[in-house]
Amino acid sequence: MLLLFGIFDILNLGSLVDLLSKFWPLIVIATGVGKIVSGGSRRFSEGLVMIAVGVVLQIVMLGIVTGDLFRYWPVLLMIMGLWMIFVQPKNSVIERTISDSEIDISQTVRGSLLTVDSPAFTGGRFRTLLSAVECDFGPCTSAARFMKLRCSIRASRICLYLPEDWRVEDALHQSGASVKDKRALGNPPDGTDAPELQLEGTIQFSSLMICDIEDSEENEGEGN
């Protein structure tokens, strides 16, 4: 409002308007600092993004940067590094059992060991960013004929432990990603009565492995 009043000469604010017009990105930076101070990994990440945007805007307003702004993309890597240093250690691997018929998994910079124990699993949503997630569907003994899992997987490592008689229909849009079925018997052929899990959505710069349930049990034994 002060900027608007100064521009239209409603108030004669003089140097105050000049300062605000040049240093207004500090407000964005201060908001980001506030989010970090308030605590929580999600607020921390949001705060880092706001601080980064505010710093870039402030540099532009002061005319410090010359040339193409895209030359400064390594700053993003620096922000990700700070995130991994200060946030990741607090996000220890979590173990969780999900009993809902539709799952809703959302993981950011975290390691997770998930077990889906639902007698009527139908699908759900699966969103990850910079995470390592192992998901065991072994307890789903009465799965529906068709199940749909909508995915948004970015810069993550995912391992799905599925029953050997489940058929996987891969309809993921891949970008710099790897999707492999490592089950000993492979994917059941099309046209059978096997339960079918449809994977839809996107996977970017990530790996997704489909493994036997026995592999999950072996990993747990090694961990113990």
Residue pairs with C-beta under 8 A, 6 or more apart in sequence:
2 11
2 13
2 16
2 17
2 20
3 17
3 20
3 21
3 24
4 10
5 11
5 13
6 13
6 16
6 17
6 20
6 21
7 17
22 61
22 62
23 58
23 61
24 61
25 54
25 55
25 57
25 58
25 61
26 54
26 58
27 54
28 50
28 51
28 53
28 54
28 57
29 50
29 51
29 54
29 55
29 58
31 47
31 50
31 54
32 46
32 47
32 48
32 49
32 50
32 51
32 52
32 53
32 54
33 47
33 51
34 47
35 43
35 44
35 46
35 47
35 50
36 43
36 44
36 47
36 48
36 51
41 87
41 90
41 91
41 108
41 109
42 108
44 83
44 86
44 87
45 83
45 87
45 108
45 109
48 79
48 82
48 83
49 79
52 75
52 76
52 79
56 69
56 72
56 75
59 65
60 69
65 72
80 130
83 109
83 130
84 109
84 130
87 109
88 109
91 109
91 110
91 111
92 111
93 110
93 111
93 112
93 113
94 110
94 111
94 112
94 113
95 112
95 113
95 114
95 115
96 112
96 113
96 114
96 115
97 114
97 115
97 116
97 117
98 105
98 114
98 115
98 116
98 117
98 118
99 117
99 118
100 118
100 124
101 118
101 120
101 121
101 122
102 121
102 122
102 123
102 124
102 125
103 116
103 118
103 121
103 123
103 124
103 125
103 126
103 149
104 124
104 125
105 112
105 114
105 124
105 125
105 126
105 127
105 128
105 133
105 135
106 125
106 127
106 128
107 127
107 128
107 129
107 131
107 133
107 156
108 128
108 129
108 130
108 131
109 129
109 130
109 131
110 131
111 131
111 132
111 133
112 131
112 132
112 133
112 134
112 135
113 134
113 136
114 133
114 134
114 135
114 136
115 135
115 136
115 138
115 139
116 135
116 136
116 137
116 139
116 140
117 139
117 140
118 139
118 140
119 140
119 141
119 142
120 142
120 143
120 144
121 137
121 140
121 143
121 144
121 147
122 144
122 147
122 148
123 147
123 148
123 149
123 150
123 197
123 198
124 149
124 150
125 149
125 150
125 151
125 152
126 135
126 149
126 150
126 151
126 152
126 153
126 158
126 201
127 151
127 152
127 153
128 152
128 153
128 154
128 156
128 158
128 206
129 154
129 155
129 156
130 154
130 155
130 156
131 156
131 157
132 156
132 157
132 158
133 156
133 157
133 158
133 159
134 158
134 159
134 161
134 216
134 219
135 158
135 159
135 160
135 161
136 161
136 213
136 216
137 143
137 160
137 161
137 162
137 163
137 166
137 213
138 161
138 162
138 163
138 213
138 216
140 163
143 163
143 166
143 195
144 195
145 193
145 195
145 196
146 195
146 196
146 198
147 195
147 196
147 197
147 198
148 197
148 198
148 200
149 197
149 198
149 199
149 200
150 200
150 201
151 172
151 199
151 200
151 201
151 202
151 203
152 201
152 202
153 172
153 177
153 201
153 202
153 203
153 204
153 206
153 208
154 202
154 203
154 204
154 205
154 206
155 204
155 205
155 206
156 206
157 206
157 207
158 206
158 207
158 208
158 209
159 208
159 209
159 210
159 211
160 208
160 209
160 210
160 211
161 211
161 212
161 213
161 215
161 216
162 168
162 183
162 197
162 210
162 211
162 212
162 213
163 195
163 213
164 183
164 184
164 185
164 212
164 213
165 188
165 194
165 195
166 188
166 194
166 195
166 196
166 197
167 187
167 188
167 189
167 190
167 192
167 194
167 195
167 196
167 197
168 181
168 187
168 196
168 197
168 199
168 210
169 196
169 197
169 198
169 199
170 179
170 199
171 198
171 199
171 200
172 179
172 199
172 200
172 201
172 202
172 203
172 208
173 201
173 202
173 203
174 202
174 203
174 204
175 202
175 203
175 204
175 205
176 204
176 205
177 203
177 204
177 205
177 206
177 207
177 208
178 206
178 207
178 208
179 199
179 203
179 207
179 208
179 210
180 207
180 208
180 209
180 210
181 187
181 210
182 209
182 210
182 211
182 212
182 215
183 210
183 211
183 212
184 212
188 194
199 208
